Structure formats: structure tokens, C-alpha cells
Amino acid sequence: MLKPLIAGNWKMNGLKSSLTEAELLVEGLSQGNYSVDVLICPPATLIDRMVSVFDGNAISVGGQDCHANASGAHTGDVSAEMISDMGATFVIVGHSERRTDHGETNAVVRDKAEAALRAGITPIVCIGETLAQREAGETLSVLGDQIANSIPPGVAGDQYVVAYEPVWAIGTGLVPETSDINTAHNFLRSKLQEIGVENADKVRLLYGGSVKPSNAAEILGVAEVNGALVGGASLKAADFLGIIAGA
Ligand code: PEP
């Protein structure tokens, strides 16, 4: 049984004043008895301060993206080393918003995942089908292609995390049937084994897409779901704590 990871993705939301939610999260977690790993990925501008807020508490901080290179002439980008230097221990790579808004391919995502490992932080590699692909019955073939080509090759499964996020479920309030999540996650686990990933059974497979306190327990109860990547509902500590309570 893998320890669930409940990860929040604040996306491009949050100012210094939003750190009150991080403080409320610390307070809320101290009042419960949770056996999950908790992570917040704020905008890069808040990583440093959030690390300070979480200091001494078992809550991790992550980045939302990184450049594949360690440094150089890449105006506006942030490297995995920089994220690590601020105290982050995870980084999301290949989120569908990056794949869509910035044209990131599987190869780009894989390079970023390798950069994270080089910097000593854990990549969370995101994959997921679009609505058109789902309607065309291509979900599993898309996932198979994405996972085979986006994960860092030759790296043991306990070194990274995979997040299955159906693109049509992100930020829409739509969620696949539990049986569909089960099918996708079982498929991903077998695919990892098929392509020869060492410790394929140790890859934490997160589900992401409109996870809320009201549906968290059902989704997190699916056998091969080892946690959640949460967007909108991670912005408010009360909602995020409700999801953690469902794990
Ligand atoms: C996400 O941004 O990864 C996400 C899953 O968003 P939401 O929970 O808002 O659907």
C-alpha cells in the first residue's frame, strides 16, 4: 500500500496575503491524525515564503513547472535547481495547461522530469486525454503513449509521481465515473510494468480533475489511486483539508 499524496496546485493564483491559507492548513493538519503526504505547489513567487510557513511541519512545497536546463539565457523561466534552492521538494511537469498553452510535448515533459531528478526533487508527471480523444475511444492509447514518452527513462518508480488528469475534467466540475478512473489507473500500472520500469508498483498514481471534499473519498478509494492532484479546491485550506480527510 503506497502512502497517498494529496497535492495542491495553486496555478497562477496567490499573493503574499494568500499565505494565511497555508497557515490555516498547518493549523488544520495539526488537529487531525492523517496518514497522507501533503504538498502545495504555489506560484514560484511564493515558494520561498511557503517553505517558511510550513517549516517544522510535514507539509511539502513544490513548483508548478521548471526549465530543462539548470541555468542560462531563458528569460522568465525557472530551473529545477532554483526551485530546489528555495526549499521545494517536488515539481509538477507536463500539466495540461502547460502542454496546451506552451506547446509542451512528451519529449519536453520528459526533459523537465529529468531536470527535476538532476536537481534532487521529485517530478509529478501529468498526463491525460482530451474530450475529443475520449469521445473517439482513444483514452488508453493516448495514456499509453504519454506515459511511455513523458516519464524519465531508466529511473526507478519510487523516484517520481504520475498524475492522471483527464483534460476535460480539469476545472470543469466534471469527473469520470469511478469505474473509468479504475480502468485508467489499472492500465497505467500495467503499462509501467510492461515498459520495464523498476519498482513499477512504487509509482504513486494520482488522480486529478475536479476533486472536491464531496467526491474525494470515493475517488481515493479506487484501488490504484494513490492520491490526488487538486487545483481549485486547494486554494482554501478548509476545502483542501476536507479532501485530505477523505484519503
Ligand atoms: C489541476 O489543476 O491539476 C486540477 C486538477 O484542477 P481542478 O482540481 O481545479 O480540476
Residues whose N, C-alpha, C, O or C-beta is under 5 A from the ligand:
A	BS01	PEP	N9 A169 I170 G171 T172 G208 G209 S210 V211 L229 V230 G231 G232 A233
